[in-house]
Amino acid sequence: MSTAGTRMPVVALVSGRGSNLRAIAERARAGDPPVEIRAVISDREDAAGIAWARAFGLACATLSPKGFPDRDRYDEALAALVAGFEPELVILAGFMRILGPAFVDRFEGRTLNIHPSLLPLHRGLHTHRRVLEAGEREHGASVHFVTRELDGGPVVIQAKVPVRDDDDEASLAARVLAQEHRIYPQAVAWFATGRLRFADGAAWLDGHRLDGPMVVEPRNEDTA
């Protein structure tokens, strides 16, 4: 937990453009959330998020799964690499590999992820397409603790957006992404200041067990 004048050490994992990393890093530079991103690590050398992080002045590393005999060996190596930076929190910012027990257990209660759906709905990939195909009228994003169950850890905070009649995957994804950039830094700030924690398989905020996520309604400009 960070205190006045200190920043919690964080490691971020990315596979793609890293827009959520950027949202957190830019706000962290101003002190909110009060974190120090000690390293950005990717499984892809060509990840746009790594290029952006380097330009932003963050330490970066890549660890490709190529050359590892199986997922467990890769996860062990990734966990060792992350641990070397001594983070108190790991944030997944578009990291597209499924992390196994070798990683998840080592950082249990200290890993957050952002997912583009209103969990537990639509775990996994292609969430925007699946929402549209199902004819649902509401969509959104969720921040959750990472557990062994894919996209199944306790949800901390969600933001909702309405699904419009003229939406396609691209338009819906853009509005959901705007919400991701709002709620992920918020969850990180809660954790860094000691307000958010993981215990007994649940998320706790301000000393109270969250039986359901905190919900953020979109601003008017986010639904236009």
C-alpha positions in Angstrom: 0.0 0.0 0.0 1.3 3.4 -0.9 1.5 6.2 1.6 1.9 9.9 1.3 4.9 10.6 -0.9 5.3 7.0 -2.0 4.2 5.1 -5.0 3.3 1.4 -5.3 5.6 -0.5 -7.6 3.7 -2.0 -10.6 4.5 -4.2 -13.5 2.3 -4.2 -16.6 1.8 -7.0 -19.1 0.8 -6.1 -22.7 0.4 -7.9 -26.0 -1.0 -5.2 -28.3 -1.4 -1.5 -28.4 -1.6 -1.0 -24.7 -4.2 1.7 -24.6 -5.1 0.9 -21.0 -1.5 1.0 -20.0 -1.3 4.4 -21.5 -4.4 5.6 -19.6 -2.9 4.4 -16.3 0.7 5.6 -17.0 -0.3 9.1 -18.1 -2.4 9.5 -14.9 0.3 7.9 -12.7 2.8 10.5 -13.9 0.6 13.1 -12.3 0.3 11.0 -9.2 -3.2 9.5 -9.5 -3.1 6.5 -9.3 -0.1 6.7 -7.0 2.0 4.0 -8.7 5.4 3.6 -10.2 5.4 1.4 -13.3 8.7 -0.3 -12.9 8.4 -2.4 -16.1 6.2 -3.1 -19.1 6.6 -6.7 -20.3 5.2 -8.2 -23.5 5.1 -11.6 -25.1 5.5 -9.9 -28.5 8.5 -7.9 -29.6 6.4 -6.0 -32.1 3.7 -5.0 -29.6 2.7 -1.4 -30.1 2.3 -1.0 -26.4 6.0 -1.7 -25.9 7.0 0.9 -28.5 4.8 3.4 -26.7 6.1 2.5 -23.3 9.7 3.0 -24.4 8.9 6.4 -25.9 7.2 7.3 -22.6 10.3 6.4 -20.7 9.3 3.2 -19.1 11.6 0.2 -18.7 10.5 -2.6 -21.1 11.2 -6.3 -21.6 9.9 -9.0 -23.9 9.6 -12.7 -23.2 8.4 -14.7 -26.2 6.8 -18.1 -25.6 8.8 -19.4 -28.6 11.5 -21.8 -27.3 9.6 -22.9 -24.2 8.4 -26.5 -24.3 5.0 -25.8 -22.8 2.8 -23.1 -21.2 3.9 -24.0 -17.6 7.6 -23.4 -18.4 6.8 -20.1 -20.0 4.6 -19.0 -17.1 7.4 -19.9 -14.6 9.9 -17.8 -16.6 7.4 -14.9 -16.9 6.7 -15.0 -13.2 10.4 -14.9 -12.4 10.9 -12.0 -14.8 8.0 -10.1 -13.2 9.2 -10.9 -9.7 12.6 -9.4 -10.4 11.0 -6.0 -10.5 9.4 -6.5 -7.0 5.9 -5.3 -7.9 3.2 -5.1 -5.3 0.6 -5.1 -8.2 0.6 -6.7 -11.7 -1.8 -5.2 -14.2 -2.8 -7.0 -17.4 -3.4 -4.4 -20.1 -4.4 -6.4 -23.1 -2.1 -9.4 -22.4 -3.6 -12.0 -24.7 -2.1 -15.1 -23.2 -4.0 -17.2 -20.7 -1.9 -17.3 -17.5 -1.7 -20.7 -15.7 -1.2 -21.6 -12.1 2.5 -21.1 -12.2 1.9 -17.4 -12.6 -1.5 -16.8 -11.1 -0.7 -18.4 -7.8 2.6 -16.5 -7.4 0.8 -13.2 -7.7 -2.6 -14.2 -6.2 -4.5 -11.2 -4.9 -2.0 -8.8 -6.6 -3.1 -9.1 -10.3 -5.8 -7.0 -12.0 -7.3 -7.4 -15.5 -9.7 -5.4 -17.6 -12.2 -7.3 -19.7 -14.6 -5.8 -22.4 -17.9 -7.2 -21.1 -20.1 -7.1 -18.1 -18.7 -10.1 -16.4 -19.8 -12.8 -15.8 -21.3 -12.3 -19.3 -19.2 -13.0 -22.3 -15.9 -14.3 -20.9 -13.1 -14.8 -23.5 -12.8 -13.2 -26.9 -15.0 -11.3 -29.4 -17.3 -9.8 -26.8 -18.6 -7.0 -28.9 -19.6 -9.3 -31.7 -21.3 -11.7 -29.3 -23.3 -8.9 -27.6 -24.6 -7.7 -31.0 -25.4 -11.2 -32.1 -27.4 -11.8 -28.9 -29.4 -8.6 -29.4 -28.4 -7.3 -26.0 -29.2 -3.7 -25.1 -26.4 -3.1 -22.6 -22.6 -3.7 -22.7 -19.6 -2.5 -20.9 -16.3 -3.3 -19.2 -15.1 -5.0 -16.0 -12.0 -4.8 -13.8 -11.4 -8.0 -11.9 -8.9 -9.8 -9.8 -7.1 -12.6 -11.7 -7.7 -16.2 -10.5 -7.2 -19.6 -12.1 -10.7 -19.3 -13.7 -10.5 -17.5 -17.0 -12.2 -14.0 -16.5 -13.7 -15.5 -13.4 -12.1 -13.6 -10.6 -14.0 -11.2 -8.3 -15.2 -8.2 -10.2 -14.3 -4.9 -8.6 -15.8 -2.2 -10.9 -17.9 -2.1 -14.1 -18.9 0.6 -16.5 -22.0 0.2 -18.7 -22.9 1.6 -22.1 -26.1 1.2 -24.0 -26.1 -0.7 -27.3 -27.5 1.5 -30.0 -29.5 0.3 -33.0 -26.9 1.5 -35.4 -23.9 0.0 -33.6 -21.4 -2.3 -35.2 -18.4 -4.0 -33.6 -16.2 -1.0 -34.2 -18.5 1.7 -32.8 -19.4 -0.4 -29.8 -15.8 -1.3 -29.0 -14.8 2.4 -29.1 -17.4 3.4 -26.5 -16.5 0.5 -24.3 -12.8 1.3 -24.6 -13.5 4.8 -23.4 -15.1 3.3 -20.3 -12.1 1.0 -19.7 -9.9 4.0 -19.6 -12.1 5.5 -16.8 -12.4 2.4 -14.5 -9.0 0.7 -14.8 -7.0 3.7 -13.3 -9.7 3.9 -10.6 -9.3 0.3 -9.6 -5.5 0.6 -9.6 -5.8 3.7 -7.4 -8.0 1.9 -4.9 -5.5 -0.9 -4.7 -2.5 1.4 -4.4 -4.0 3.3 -1.5 -5.1 0.2 0.4 -8.8 0.7 -0.2 -9.0 -2.4 -2.4 -7.8 -5.9 -1.5 -8.3 -9.6 -2.2 -9.1 -11.9 0.7 -11.0 -15.1 1.2 -11.6 -15.4 -2.5 -13.4 -12.1 -2.7 -12.7 -8.4 -3.4 -13.0 -6.0 -0.5 -13.3 -2.2 -0.8 -13.0 0.0 2.2 -13.3 -3.0 4.5 -16.5 -4.3 3.0 -16.8 -7.4 0.9 -18.1 -6.7 -2.6 -21.0 -9.0 -3.3 -21.2 -7.3 -6.6 -19.1 -4.8 -8.5 -19.1 -1.0 -8.1 -21.0 0.3 -11.2 -20.1 3.5 -13.1 -22.7 4.9 -15.4 -21.4 6.5 -18.6 -21.3 10.2 -18.9 -23.5 11.8 -21.6 -20.6 12.4 -24.0 -19.7 8.7 -23.8 -23.0 7.5 -25.1 -23.4 10.1 -28.0 
